[in-house]
Amino acid sequence: GAGVSQSPSNKVTEKGKDVELRCDPISGHTALYWYRQSLGQGLEFLIYFQGNSAPDKSGLPSDRFSAERTGGSVSTLTIQRTQQEDSAVYLCASSMEYQETQYFGPGTRLLVL
Amino acid sequence: AQSVTQPDIHITVSEGASLELRCNYSYGATPYLFWYVQSPGQGLQLLLKYFSGDTLVQGIKGFEAEFKRSQSSFNLRKPSVHWSDAAEYFCAVGTGGFKTIFGAGTRLFVKA
């Protein structure tokens, strides 16, 4: 596709359930980022993938959060045993190798009841 | 540690008036600097970026920003605001290691 796509656009879940959020980056972009945006807050860096290198997981808030990127393209962010404080918009972005400009998807709005 | 500060949580301007959104950063070397805009329910769109060279950078939608090293600032300006500019604006610093640090954002309201 022409841009970064994310699915689902909205997700409502119950506390304690697991959720999976998907990101399809721009074709040819080797770098992929996940951010969390809580209400009224800026962007909180979660994880970064670059090519075949080990991902930078330094922003993941707890071991309930994990992410993978299959075949250097699609990425899935998984949140296990969701908590109400996980409610936020989760944004994915991609960029070309050695380029700083990131292109963002529309986000997944997660609500944990 | 690297950081980005956007001092104004929200700003209201009249349509047709000029706009300046403030951004200050903390970084030991020359940073890469960005301004992004986020419309309601949308992802972030790049307005402009500074990597090197001319410190006055032109962007899309009539926006410009000026890098002032002495003040560690990268303020965003527009001479005449349109109602469609109402959105949230994020300043960001790239540190060359692919980790970009975002400010908390400034929400712009435009009144008729």
HADDOCK unambig.tbl for C-alpha pairs under 7 A between the chains (distance, minus, plus):
assign (segid A and resid 41 and name CA) (segid B and resid 104 and name CA) 5.49 0.50 0.50
assign (segid A and resid 42 and name CA) (segid B and resid 102 and name CA) 6.47 0.50 0.50
assign (segid A and resid 42 and name CA) (segid B and resid 103 and name CA) 5.83 0.50 0.50
assign (segid A and resid 42 and name CA) (segid B and resid 104 and name CA) 3.76 0.50 0.50
assign (segid A and resid 42 and name CA) (segid B and resid 105 and name CA) 5.79 0.50 0.50
assign (segid A and resid 43 and name CA) (segid B and resid 102 and name CA) 5.93 0.50 0.50
assign (segid A and resid 100 and name CA) (segid B and resid 94 and name CA) 6.76 0.50 0.50
assign (segid A and resid 100 and name CA) (segid B and resid 98 and name CA) 6.27 0.50 0.50
assign (segid A and resid 104 and name CA) (segid B and resid 43 and name CA) 5.52 0.50 0.50
assign (segid A and resid 104 and name CA) (segid B and resid 44 and name CA) 5.57 0.50 0.50
assign (segid A and resid 104 and name CA) (segid B and resid 45 and name CA) 6.92 0.50 0.50
assign (segid A and resid 105 and name CA) (segid B and resid 43 and name CA) 5.31 0.50 0.50
assign (segid A and resid 106 and name CA) (segid B and resid 42 and name CA) 4.82 0.50 0.50
assign (segid A and resid 106 and name CA) (segid B and resid 43 and name CA) 4.03 0.50 0.50
assign (segid A and resid 107 and name CA) (segid B and resid 43 and name CA) 6.06 0.50 0.50
